[in-house]
Amino acid sequence: MSPGAKKPVYSRVLLKMSGEALAGDKGFGISADILKRIAAEVREVSELGIQIALVLGGGNIFRGLDGPAQGIDRVSGDYIGMLATVMNSVAMQNALEREGLFTRVQSAIDIHQLAEPFIRRRAIRHLEKKRVVIFAAGTGNPYFSTDTAAALRAIEIKAEIVLKATKVDGVFDKDPMKFKNAKKFDRLSYMDVLKKDLRVMDGTAISLCRENKLPIRVFNINNRSNFKRVVLGEKIGTIIS
């Protein structure tokens, strides 16, 4: 780091991204351009000496909650969604390795040909060795979202913060994509999120973070270098604590 440069305010973070974010403007599937850009940003943050874990959603391929509308029961739908997150994780691993980063995928369901099983101590050791760890397949259980998986894994690996990457600039009182007068919050308490039903993360994830005093920062991943700005301590997006 050059003299006078900002220093990171975190040493270990967990970045949570929705599957939809990987689809880009297509709205479905995986955008090679988005993967490349995110991987480059992760590399820049890693070069600051920060240990990085990732959790990716699977909504760009399949959402378990949409299963019943397609004639698929909720449990089966959730398992299909878990497999979608594995697909995204392997794609992200490939993109990160193209950027020169050593990467491991750990899955909550056994897929030995593609990923290691999730083992907490091994995950921490990978992070200590400056490897990026991608946690796939949610918690391995139906009825739990990847937001909950992100909160749980962050607590297990002792991350200092969950960074929730979204398509908007933080948490708003209503959908800013639909309402021009939507109000952005700079800071919220966990209880504010639950009482106002703001849906930035599901209630289980928020409750887990609250019980373990794990802060969440919500920010716009579509703005280049925002990930780096957040870990350098810039007050962008919304902090939940």
C-alpha positions in Angstrom: 0.0 0.0 0.0 1.4 3.4 -1.0 2.2 6.0 1.6 -0.8 8.1 2.5 -3.2 5.5 1.1 -6.3 4.7 3.1 -6.1 1.6 5.3 -8.9 -1.0 5.4 -11.2 -0.9 8.4 -11.9 -4.7 8.3 -9.7 -7.7 8.1 -12.3 -10.4 7.3 -15.6 -9.8 5.5 -18.4 -11.8 4.0 -19.8 -10.5 0.7 -23.4 -11.6 -0.1 -24.6 -11.2 -3.6 -27.9 -12.1 -5.1 -28.0 -14.5 -8.1 -29.9 -11.8 -10.0 -26.9 -9.5 -9.8 -24.8 -12.1 -11.8 -27.4 -12.0 -14.6 -26.9 -8.4 -15.5 -29.4 -6.8 -17.9 -30.4 -10.3 -19.2 -32.3 -11.0 -16.0 -31.5 -14.7 -16.3 -28.4 -16.9 -16.4 -24.8 -15.8 -15.8 -23.2 -12.7 -17.5 -19.5 -13.3 -18.3 -19.0 -9.5 -18.1 -20.5 -9.2 -14.6 -18.5 -12.2 -13.4 -15.3 -10.6 -14.7 -16.0 -7.2 -13.2 -16.9 -8.6 -9.8 -13.9 -10.9 -9.8 -11.6 -7.9 -10.6 -13.2 -6.0 -7.6 -12.7 -8.9 -5.3 -9.0 -9.1 -6.4 -8.5 -5.4 -5.6 -10.0 -5.8 -2.2 -7.9 -9.0 -1.6 -4.8 -7.1 -2.5 -5.5 -4.8 0.5 -4.8 -7.8 2.7 -8.5 -8.4 3.5 -9.8 -12.0 3.9 -12.9 -12.5 1.8 -15.7 -15.0 1.9 -18.6 -15.0 -0.6 -22.2 -16.2 -0.6 -24.1 -16.1 -3.8 -27.8 -16.5 -4.3 -29.3 -18.6 -7.1 -32.2 -16.5 -8.3 -30.7 -16.0 -11.7 -31.2 -19.7 -12.3 -34.0 -20.9 -10.0 -35.8 -19.5 -6.9 -37.1 -22.1 -4.5 -39.9 -19.7 -3.5 -41.1 -19.8 -7.1 -41.4 -23.6 -7.1 -45.0 -24.0 -6.0 -46.2 -21.7 -8.8 -44.5 -24.2 -11.2 -45.9 -27.3 -9.6 -42.8 -28.0 -7.6 -43.2 -28.5 -3.8 -41.3 -26.1 -1.6 -38.7 -28.6 -0.3 -37.8 -29.8 -3.8 -37.7 -26.2 -5.0 -35.4 -25.2 -2.3 -33.0 -28.0 -3.1 -33.0 -27.0 -6.8 -32.2 -23.5 -5.6 -29.3 -24.8 -3.6 -27.9 -26.5 -6.8 -28.3 -23.1 -8.6 -26.0 -21.5 -6.0 -23.4 -24.2 -6.6 -23.5 -23.4 -10.3 -23.0 -19.7 -9.6 -20.2 -20.5 -7.1 -18.3 -22.6 -9.5 -18.6 -19.9 -12.2 -17.4 -17.3 -9.7 -14.5 -19.5 -8.7 -13.4 -19.7 -12.3 -13.6 -15.9 -12.7 -11.6 -15.3 -9.5 -8.9 -17.8 -10.6 -8.6 -16.0 -13.9 -7.8 -12.9 -11.8 -5.0 -14.9 -10.1 -6.8 -15.5 -6.8 -6.7 -18.9 -5.0 -10.2 -19.9 -4.4 -12.2 -22.7 -2.6 -15.8 -23.5 -2.9 -17.3 -25.2 0.2 -20.8 -26.7 -0.2 -23.4 -27.4 2.5 -24.5 -30.4 0.4 -22.0 -33.1 -0.7 -20.8 -32.6 -4.3 -17.2 -33.9 -4.0 -16.4 -33.5 -7.7 -17.1 -29.7 -7.5 -16.6 -28.5 -4.0 -15.3 -29.3 -0.6 -17.8 -30.0 2.2 -18.3 -27.0 4.5 -15.9 -27.4 7.4 -15.6 -24.3 9.6 -12.0 -24.8 10.7 -10.9 -25.5 7.1 -12.7 -22.4 5.8 -11.0 -20.3 8.4 -7.6 -21.8 7.5 -8.2 -21.0 3.8 -9.0 -17.4 4.7 -5.8 -17.1 6.8 -3.9 -18.4 3.7 -5.5 -15.5 1.7 -7.7 -17.8 -0.3 -11.2 -16.6 -1.2 -13.8 -18.9 0.1 -17.2 -19.3 -1.6 -20.0 -20.9 0.5 -22.4 -22.7 -1.7 -25.8 -24.5 -1.3 -27.1 -22.2 1.4 -27.3 -23.9 4.8 -28.0 -27.2 3.2 -31.6 -27.1 4.5 -34.9 -26.2 2.9 -36.9 -23.2 4.2 -33.7 -21.2 4.8 -32.6 -18.5 2.4 -29.1 -17.6 1.2 -29.3 -14.4 3.3 -29.6 -16.7 6.4 -26.7 -18.8 5.1 -24.6 -15.6 4.7 -25.4 -14.5 8.3 -24.7 -18.0 9.7 -21.4 -18.4 7.8 -20.2 -14.9 8.7 -20.8 -15.7 12.4 -19.1 -19.1 12.1 -15.9 -17.7 10.4 -15.9 -14.6 12.7 -16.3 -12.1 9.9 -16.5 -8.5 11.1 -19.3 -7.5 8.8 -21.8 -8.8 6.2 -21.7 -6.7 3.0 -25.0 -7.1 1.2 -24.5 -6.2 -2.4 -27.6 -5.0 -4.2 -28.8 -3.2 -7.3 -29.7 0.0 -5.4 -27.8 2.5 -3.2 -28.9 1.1 0.2 -32.1 0.4 2.1 -35.2 2.5 1.2 -38.6 2.8 2.7 -40.0 1.5 -0.6 -38.7 0.2 -3.9 -36.6 3.0 -5.4 -36.9 1.3 -8.8 -40.6 1.9 -8.7 -41.0 5.0 -6.6 -39.0 8.2 -7.2 -39.8 9.5 -3.8 -38.4 6.5 -2.0 -36.4 7.6 1.1 -33.0 6.1 1.7 -31.9 5.3 5.2 -28.2 5.9 6.1 -28.5 3.9 9.4 -30.9 1.4 10.8 -31.1 -0.8 13.9 -31.9 -4.5 13.5 -35.3 -3.9 15.1 -36.0 -1.1 12.7 -35.6 -3.5 9.8 -37.8 -6.1 11.4 -40.6 -3.7 12.6 -40.7 -1.8 9.3 -40.6 -5.1 7.3 -38.0 -3.6 5.0 -37.1 -7.0 3.5 -33.5 -6.2 2.8 -32.7 -9.6 4.3 -35.1 -12.1 5.7 -36.1 -12.0 9.4 -34.0 -15.0 10.3 -30.8 -13.5 8.9 -31.5 -10.1 10.6 -32.2 -11.9 13.9 -29.0 -13.9 13.7 -26.9 -10.8 13.1 -28.7 -9.0 15.9 -28.1 -11.8 18.4 -24.4 -11.9 17.5 -23.9 -8.1 17.1 -22.8 -8.6 13.5 -23.3 -5.4 11.4 -24.6 -5.4 7.9 -23.8 -2.8 5.2 -26.1 -2.7 2.2 -24.6 -1.0 -0.9 -24.8 -0.9 -4.7 -22.5 -3.4 -6.3 -23.2 -2.0 -9.8 -21.1 1.1 -9.0 -17.6 0.2 -9.8 -15.2 0.1 -6.8 -18.0 0.4 -4.2 -16.8 -2.9 -2.6 -13.4 -1.4 -2.1 -14.8 1.9 -0.9 -16.8 0.1 1.8 -13.9 -1.9 3.2 -11.8 1.4 3.3 -14.5 2.8 5.6 -16.5 5.1 3.3 -20.0 5.6 4.6 -21.9 4.6 1.5 -25.1 2.6 1.4 -26.9 1.8 4.7 -25.4 0.4 7.9 -27.6 -2.0 10.0 -26.4 -2.5 13.5 
